[in-house]
């Protein structure tokens, strides 16, 4: 897993040098946007129990219908009602690439 994360970071301008915007900060869940001129990635980390998380994508300027693809699992999430819903397991993270 660490090798995949390191490779993802090396290949991503947004993760290496991009701007930072906090989207969600709760006791057990953190979500933020990293953005470069060519790429947007929403990073979600869950250190709590398995749970459904609602990420306020409207704060990142993402419209309903925007597709997000997890760079680790290849799962797709679609923004609806200004939010993206996903269920990261305890101790897991998601790296959601915004599809344009």
N, C-alpha and C positions, 0 to 999 in steps of 0.2 A: 504494500500500500504506500509506503513512504517513497518508493521509487516512482510510482505513478504520480504522486503529488509533486515531487521535485521536477519531474518531466513537464507536468502541466504548468508549473510556475515558470520554468525556463522558456516555454513556448508562448507564454501569454504576456503581451505588453501591458494589459490591464492589471495583471497580478504583480508584475515587476515594478511598474512605474506609474500606474494609473491613479486617478483621483479616488478619494474615499468618501462614501456617504453612508452613515448609519441608518438602517431601515427598521431594525427591531432589536431591542435589548430587554430581555426578560431574565428572570433568575437563572433559568436553565437553557435558554435559547438566545443565540445572537445571529443577526443577519445584517450584511452590509453589501453595498455595491462597490465594485472596483471598475473604473471606466477609463479607457484610453480613446484616442480618436478613431480606432478601428474596431474596438471590442468593448462589450459590457458583460461583466460576470457578477452574479449575485452569489455570495458565499453564505451558507447557512450551517451553523454548528449546533448540535444538541448534546448537552452533557447530562440531561435529565432522563426521565423515563421515555419509553416509546410514546410518541404523541403526534397529533396532527398540528401543524404550524401554519399560520396564515401570515404570509409575508406581504406587507403593504407596498405593492409594486407601483402604485400611483405616486408614491414619494420619489421614485426613480424616473418618473415621466413615462412609464410603460402603459400603453393602451390595452384595453380589454382585447383578447384574441392574440396577444403577443405570445409566441412560443418560446419556452425556455427548455434547453436540453441539458441534463446533468452530464457533465464531462466524465464523471466516474462510472455511472450506471447506464448512461444513454437513455434514461427515462425522460419522457416529455411531460412538461407541466404547462398549462395554458392559463394566462392571466384572465380572471373573470371578476367582475364587480370591484376592480382595482386591486385585487389580491391574487396571490398564488398560494395554493394549498399543497403541502407535501407532508410526508410522515417519515422523517428521519428516525432511525432507531437510536437507542441510547449510545452515546459516544460516537455517533456518525456525523458526517458532514456531507453537504451537497455543493457542487460548483455549477451553478446554472448559467449557461451561456445564452445570452439573448440572441434570438434568431431574427434577422432583419429581412 
